[in-house]
Amino acid sequence: MTSHSTSEPASGPRQDRALETGIRPADRLASVTPFRVMRLLARANELSASGRDIVHLEVGEPDFDTPRPVVKAGIHALESGHTRYTNAAGTDALRSAISQHYHVDYGVDVDPGRVFVTAGGSGALLLAVTYLLDTDDEIILGDPGYPCNRHFVTALGGKGRLIPVDATTRYQLTLRDVQEVWRPQTRGVLMSSPSNPTGSVVAGHALRAIGDECRRQDGCLIMDEIYQGLCFRSNRFATALSEVPDAIVVNSFSKYFGMTGWRLGWLVVPDGAIEMMNRLAQNLFICASSVAQQAALAAFSDESRAIMDGQCDQFQQRLAFLLPAVRELGLEVPYQPEGAFYLYARLPSFAPDSETFCDHALEAEGVAVTPGTDFGHHEAERHIRIAYTRDITVLTDGVDRLARALDHFR
């Protein structure tokens, strides 16, 4: 899709953002907007505490417990004294296990020295963006997209250049998009596959073309693959490293591996970035949790993988139920998700803006979904995100509540 791009809004006067304590935040933080889904979650939890029955379809967290083999390994790590600092890049054992994971699952050889274990996927993204950006440098991102990605760029003094994308391009950037908006201050492109909030998967040939363009421009492709294990159809075992070997790839133990609260992720970097990434990791994090690293070794066992693959199948079954049910309500979902666990749905014309609708749905009907305004600017006020991170019984109840919320505005 070819369209006009936008940058995050410029900051206003410092005094307008002074905290009640009188401590003023940096100007560059003016465009770091609140994470609206967390406000909704807090309100939903307040309602639950008061006795209301709330259906949670807002937060992107699997409803499955961490696989038992991983939990047992974590307990054993605590009891065995694995509670000290590790190398900043992670334990040799876990970096080797991740390297083997790429070889076995994707047919890609990744030297363990290129793997950096981080405090969640967010820690990996922070390392990647810190490595690339000087003040006022730009990163190209699709809109809609995961909000924290652009806020990392802003917090480090850079600019997120948001490019509108839609179903005609599978909600992914195209080579033409990148070529049209690349400027001298552009340092790279940040993409996600499967994406949040749309569940779209970028095609291999498109990814390869964008990677080639980044290389031609002396830039970098950053690929967010934290939902990579939750792919449906033939894309289930794809990785950007198959198409763009010098990409910086972010992944996480949170989504497919079911370890959200363990806060563990990883980053794969080109050989030439290893030394500086080591320095950054040493200074920014010291190391990721030693206990979580020990536990994560069990995530690659046959027993754990069988559990996780079964959970992925359940997400696909939920999608098969939810997609036609949502469309039946008059919500428009033009692109069928190929991964993750989200629907990005357009509200009917009679409905109000997404934030008003989401507030009403929660307060009046007790169903929590996320407004599209969390994910960018492009038609965001007309979209909501629905997370199918609950079983089909709960999803059925949630659909009924959404129907009543929509009926209120007819």
Stockholm file with secondary structure:
# STOCKHOLM 1.0

chainA/1-410         MTSHSTSEPASGPRQDRALETGIRPADRLASVTPFRVMRLLARANELSASGRDIVHLEVGEPDFDTPRPVVKAGIHALESGHTRYTNAAGTDALRSAISQHYHVDYGVDVDPGRVFVTAGGSGALLLAVTYLLDTDDEIILGDPGYPCNRHFVTALGGKGRLIPVDATTRYQLTLRDVQEVWRPQTRGVLMSSPSNPTGSVVAGHALRAIGDECRRQDGCLIMDEIYQGLCFRSNRFATALSEVPDAIVVNSFSKYFGMTGWRLGWLVVPDGAIEMMNRLAQNLFICASSVAQQAALAAFSDESRAIMDGQCDQFQQRLAFLLPAVRELGLEVPYQPEGAFYLYARLPSFAPDSETFCDHALEAEGVAVTPGTDFGHHEAERHIRIAYTRDITVLTDGVDRLARALDHFR
#=GR chainA/1-410 SS CCCCCEECCCCCCGGGGCCTTSCCCCGGGGGCCCCHHHHHHHHHHHHHHTTCCCEECSSCCCSSCCCHHHHHHHHHHHHTTCCSCCCTTCCHHHHHHHHHHIIIIICCCCCGGGEEEESHHHHHHHHHHHHHCCTTCEEEEEESCCHHHHHHHHHTTCEEEEEECCGGGTTSCCHHHHHHHCCTTEEEEEEESSCTTTCCCCCHHHHHHHHHHHHHTTCEEEEECTTTTSBCGGGTTCCGGGTCTTCEEEEESSSSSCCGGGCCEEEECCGGGHHHHHHHHHHHTSCSCHHHHHHHGGGGSHHHHHHHHHHHHHHHHHHHHHHHHHHHTTCBCCSCCCBTTEEEEECCTTSCCHHHHHHHHHHHHCEECEEGGGGCSTTGGGEEEEECCSCHHHHHHHHHHHHHHHHTTC
#=GC SS_cons         CCCCCEECCCCCCGGGGCCTTSCCCCGGGGGCCCCHHHHHHHHHHHHHHTTCCCEECSSCCCSSCCCHHHHHHHHHHHHTTCCSCCCTTCCHHHHHHHHHHIIIIICCCCCGGGEEEESHHHHHHHHHHHHHCCTTCEEEEEESCCHHHHHHHHHTTCEEEEEECCGGGTTSCCHHHHHHHCCTTEEEEEEESSCTTTCCCCCHHHHHHHHHHHHHTTCEEEEECTTTTSBCGGGTTCCGGGTCTTCEEEEESSSSSCCGGGCCEEEECCGGGHHHHHHHHHHHTSCSCHHHHHHHGGGGSHHHHHHHHHHHHHHHHHHHHHHHHHHHTTCBCCSCCCBTTEEEEECCTTSCCHHHHHHHHHHHHCEECEEGGGGCSTTGGGEEEEECCSCHHHHHHHHHHHHHHHHTTC
//
